[in-house]
Amino acid sequence: MDRGDVGAGSSRPMVVRVPVEPVEAAVEADAADAVARTAKVVVRGPLFGVAARHAGESRWRVVLAVTDGCPQQARDGLNSLLWFRAKDDARDRAERRALLAAVARLESERVDELDVEGTRYRVVRAEEYAGAGPGGIEQPRPTDPEPLSPDWDRAAKGPGVDEGLVLDPDAPVTPTQALEQLALRGLCYTGERFPEDVRADALQALDTHPDVLLLPAAFTVVEQTAGGWTPVTGPHASAHEARKSLDFALTWMWPRMRGHIPQDAGPQTDARTWAAEGAAEGAPAGPRPAELAAYAEAADALRAGRVNQLEFQGTVYQIVRTRRLLRWGPDGPEGPRPSDVNSQDPSRIHLPLDEDGHVVPEG
């Protein structure tokens, strides 16, 4: 069968490759162990991003990570991507006009697909899920990438989620990946707790986009609540980046949110440095050194190794390994469904630009 002739309701052939290189084989063995430990799948819901395909190319590539909670957030991201391209990278006035025309549409319409200067942009949709078993939601695997020397500097940025990712539904897969794809091809919202339109769209997607593509694993910080686990930060590209985000919350964000560090404190001030700064400045009335020390101690415990679970002030925080499933049809990746909820309306995000790329001040 010609792969380019796959029609609606028909699945693409799958090429399975058994890893033989030592590192790949170790990753595959780790994945097989995970299947035995986490036989249950917990589905959280859809995430959205933007993929692009240049004229004459057959592959889509991700240009905005598939991590947004609603379609409009992805559209707003595309708005910014095209606006900055018009401002900084347009070759001439004609290209800038085309880019700004696309921006204008995104400011007023819920547009899920745009053709701009030979590139097709599409808002894409993926289901976020995780493996679970008797021990709870799956944590990072031993073979998941980790830095040899963890860098905890807040200014240091690791790779982004989906950075440089090319979506290739014909790429060979390992046996465990093939098993996961086959098991999840029929994933569909069926429970009565889902609205009727959500269930109808999910059922239709099985026919219009019958294949599934597994995106790279991501890592999220969650907290245990009475109803289960609630995301705190993420998704992140690595478990270390997830730990860094929890470290930042413990030492910088939460102390400010909870009044332990003044909002106007310098950007380098955190739970570790505030006591020393306060002593040098005559100990202002606002800080609570004992409580800040507890935040710093919790963050220090997080840095003790590859820590994936931490208890602080009666709450359990955990680094979990999440996965994303993107449905695929004859025309490529699935876009938003009619029943997907938007948290906001389209709006203008940036100031106008003139034909030469200069910002036009308001008023």
C-alpha positions in Angstrom: 0.0 0.0 0.0 1.3 3.5 -0.9 1.5 5.4 2.4 0.4 8.6 0.7 -2.9 7.0 -0.2 -4.1 6.2 3.3 -7.7 7.3 3.6 -10.0 8.2 6.4 -10.7 5.2 8.6 -7.6 3.3 7.3 -4.5 2.8 9.4 -1.0 3.3 8.2 1.4 0.3 8.2 3.7 0.2 11.1 7.4 -0.6 10.9 8.8 -2.2 14.0 12.6 -2.1 14.7 14.2 -4.1 17.5 16.9 -2.0 19.2 20.4 -3.6 19.1 22.6 -0.7 20.1 23.3 -0.9 23.8 21.8 2.4 24.9 18.7 1.9 22.8 18.4 -1.7 24.1 18.6 -0.4 27.7 15.9 2.2 27.0 13.7 -0.5 25.5 14.2 -2.9 28.4 13.3 0.0 30.8 10.1 0.6 28.8 9.2 -3.1 29.0 9.7 -3.0 32.8 7.4 0.1 32.9 4.7 -1.7 31.1 4.7 -4.4 33.8 4.7 -1.8 36.6 2.1 0.6 35.1 -0.5 -1.3 33.3 -3.2 1.4 33.8 -3.5 4.6 31.7 -4.7 7.8 33.3 -5.9 10.4 30.8 -5.8 14.0 31.8 -7.1 15.7 28.7 -6.0 17.6 25.6 -3.0 19.8 25.1 -2.4 22.1 22.1 0.5 23.5 20.1 1.4 24.5 16.6 3.0 22.5 13.8 4.2 23.8 10.4 5.0 22.4 7.0 6.9 24.2 4.3 5.8 24.0 0.7 7.3 21.0 -1.0 8.0 19.2 2.3 6.2 16.1 3.4 6.9 16.3 7.2 5.3 18.6 9.8 7.5 20.0 12.5 6.5 21.4 15.8 7.1 25.2 16.1 5.2 25.8 19.4 5.4 23.0 22.0 2.2 20.9 22.4 1.8 22.0 26.0 -1.0 24.6 26.0 -4.2 23.9 27.9 -6.6 25.3 25.3 -6.6 26.0 21.5 -6.7 29.8 21.9 -3.4 29.7 23.9 -1.8 28.0 20.9 -3.4 30.5 18.5 -2.0 33.4 20.6 1.4 31.7 20.5 1.2 31.6 16.7 0.1 35.3 16.8 3.3 36.2 18.6 5.5 33.9 16.5 4.3 35.6 13.3 4.4 39.1 14.7 8.0 38.8 15.8 8.9 37.2 12.4 7.3 40.3 10.7 9.2 42.6 13.0 12.6 41.0 12.9 12.9 38.5 10.1 10.8 39.6 7.1 12.8 39.9 3.9 10.8 42.7 2.4 7.6 44.7 2.7 5.5 42.1 0.8 6.4 39.3 3.2 5.8 41.6 6.2 2.3 42.5 4.9 1.5 38.8 4.5 2.7 38.0 8.0 0.7 41.0 9.5 -2.4 39.9 7.6 -2.2 36.6 9.3 -1.7 38.3 12.6 -4.8 40.4 12.0 -6.8 37.3 11.4 -5.5 35.6 14.6 -6.5 38.8 16.6 -10.1 38.5 15.6 -10.8 34.9 14.5 -10.4 31.4 16.0 -8.2 30.3 13.1 -6.7 26.8 13.4 -4.9 26.7 10.1 -3.1 29.4 8.1 -1.0 29.5 4.9 1.6 32.2 5.1 4.4 32.8 2.6 4.6 29.1 1.6 4.3 27.7 5.1 1.2 26.0 6.4 0.7 26.5 10.2 -1.8 24.3 12.1 -2.9 24.2 15.7 -2.5 20.6 16.7 -4.1 18.6 19.5 -2.7 15.8 21.6 -4.1 13.8 24.6 -2.0 13.9 27.7 -1.8 10.7 29.7 0.4 8.8 32.1 1.0 5.3 33.2 -0.2 4.2 36.6 0.1 1.2 38.8 -0.1 0.1 42.4 2.7 2.6 43.2 0.8 5.5 41.7 1.6 7.6 38.6 4.8 6.6 36.8 7.9 8.6 37.9 10.9 9.2 35.7 12.6 6.0 34.4 16.2 5.2 35.0 17.1 5.7 31.4 15.3 9.0 31.0 17.9 11.7 30.1 19.6 13.4 33.1 22.5 15.8 33.2 25.8 14.5 34.5 26.2 17.6 36.5 22.8 19.1 37.4 22.7 22.9 36.8 20.4 24.6 39.3 21.1 28.2 38.1 17.7 29.7 37.3 19.2 31.6 34.4 20.4 28.4 32.7 17.8 27.0 30.3 17.7 23.4 29.3 16.1 22.1 26.0 12.5 23.0 25.5 9.6 20.6 25.2 9.3 19.4 21.5 12.3 21.5 20.5 13.2 20.7 17.0 10.7 17.9 16.8 9.7 16.5 13.4 6.4 14.6 13.3 7.0 11.4 11.3 4.2 8.9 11.4 6.3 6.5 9.2 9.3 6.4 11.4 10.2 2.9 12.7 9.1 2.2 16.3 10.4 -0.2 18.9 8.3 -3.1 20.1 7.1 -1.3 23.3 6.2 1.8 21.3 4.3 -0.3 18.8 2.4 -2.0 21.6 1.6 1.4 23.1 0.4 2.8 19.8 -1.8 -0.2 19.0 -3.3 -0.2 22.5 -4.1 3.5 22.3 -5.5 3.7 18.7 -9.0 3.3 20.1 -8.6 5.8 23.0 -11.9 7.6 23.2 -14.0 9.5 25.7 -17.0 7.3 26.5 -18.0 7.8 30.1 -21.3 9.6 30.9 -19.4 12.2 32.9 -18.2 13.6 29.5 -20.6 15.9 27.6 -22.3 14.4 24.6 -20.5 16.6 22.1 -17.1 15.6 23.6 -18.0 11.9 23.2 -19.2 12.4 19.6 -16.1 14.3 18.6 -13.9 11.7 20.1 -15.7 8.9 18.3 -15.5 10.8 15.0 -11.7 11.3 15.5 -11.2 7.5 15.4 -12.4 7.6 11.8 -10.9 10.9 10.6 -7.6 10.4 12.3 -7.2 6.6 12.8 -3.5 6.6 13.6 -1.6 7.8 16.6 1.8 9.3 17.0 3.5 9.3 20.4 5.3 12.5 21.3 8.4 12.5 23.5 7.8 12.0 27.2 7.5 15.1 29.3 7.8 15.6 33.1 5.4 17.5 35.4 5.4 18.4 39.1 2.1 17.4 40.7 0.8 17.7 44.2 -1.4 15.2 46.0 -4.9 16.4 46.8 -8.1 14.8 48.1 -9.2 14.2 44.6 -5.9 12.7 43.3 -2.9 14.5 41.8 -3.0 18.1 40.5 -0.4 19.7 38.2 1.8 22.4 39.8 4.3 23.1 37.0 5.1 21.7 33.6 5.3 19.9 31.3 9.1 20.0 31.1 11.5 18.4 28.7 13.4 16.5 31.5 12.9 15.4 35.0 15.7 17.8 36.1 14.0 20.8 34.6 10.8 19.7 36.5 12.9 19.6 39.7 14.3 23.0 39.0 10.8 24.4 38.6 9.9 23.0 42.0 13.1 24.4 43.5 12.1 27.8 42.0 8.6 27.6 43.5 10.0 26.7 47.0 12.7 29.3 47.1 11.4 32.3 45.0 7.7 32.1 44.0 5.9 30.7 47.0 7.7 32.9 49.6 6.6 36.0 47.7 3.1 34.7 47.1 2.7 33.9 50.8 4.2 37.1 52.1 7.5 35.8 53.5 9.5 37.9 51.0 8.4 41.4 49.9 7.1 41.6 46.4 9.6 44.4 45.7 12.6 42.4 46.8 15.4 42.1 44.2 15.1 39.3 41.6 18.1 37.4 43.1 16.5 37.4 46.6 15.1 34.0 47.6 14.6 31.9 50.7 18.3 31.0 50.8 19.6 34.6 50.6 16.9 36.6 52.4 18.1 35.9 55.9 21.6 37.1 55.1 20.3 40.2 53.2 17.9 40.9 56.1 20.7 40.8 58.7 22.9 43.1 56.6 20.1 45.6 56.2 18.9 45.5 59.8 16.3 42.7 59.6 13.2 44.4 58.1 9.9 43.6 59.8 8.4 41.6 57.0 10.5 38.4 56.8 9.9 35.3 58.9 13.3 33.6 59.1 12.1 30.3 60.5 9.5 29.8 57.8 11.9 30.8 55.1 14.5 28.3 56.5 11.9 25.6 56.1 11.5 26.5 52.4 15.2 26.5 51.8 15.6 23.2 53.6 13.0 21.6 51.4 14.7 22.9 48.3 18.0 21.6 49.5 16.5 18.2 50.0 15.4 18.3 46.4 19.0 18.9 45.3 20.3 15.9 47.2 20.0 13.6 44.1 17.5 12.5 41.6 14.7 13.2 44.0 11.2 12.5 42.5 9.1 12.9 45.6 9.1 15.6 48.3 6.8 16.3 51.3 6.6 19.9 52.4 4.2 21.5 54.9 1.9 18.4 54.7 1.7 18.2 50.9 3.4 15.6 48.8 4.9 16.8 45.6 6.0 14.3 42.9 7.8 14.4 39.5 5.7 12.3 37.1 6.4 11.1 33.6 3.7 12.1 31.2 3.1 11.2 27.6 1.1 12.7 24.8 -0.7 11.0 21.9 -1.3 12.9 18.7 -3.9 11.5 16.3 -3.0 11.4 12.6 -5.1 11.3 9.5 -4.7 11.6 5.7 -4.1 15.3 5.9 -1.7 15.1 8.9 -2.0 15.9 12.6 -5.4 16.4 14.2 -6.4 19.9 15.0 -8.8 21.2 17.7 -12.2 19.6 18.0 -15.5 21.6 18.0 -16.1 20.6 21.6 -12.6 21.7 22.9 -13.1 24.6 25.3 -11.3 28.0 24.8 -10.4 29.9 28.0 -10.4 33.3 26.2 -11.4 35.0 23.0 -9.0 36.1 20.3 -7.5 39.6 20.9 -4.7 41.9 19.9 -1.5 41.0 21.8 1.1 43.3 20.3 1.3 46.9 19.1 0.8 47.5 15.3 3.8 47.5 13.0 4.3 49.6 9.9 5.5 48.2 6.6 9.1 48.6 7.6 8.7 46.6 10.8 8.7 49.6 13.2 6.3 49.6 16.2 3.5 52.1 15.8 2.9 53.7 19.3 -0.8 54.0 20.3 -2.3 57.4 21.0 
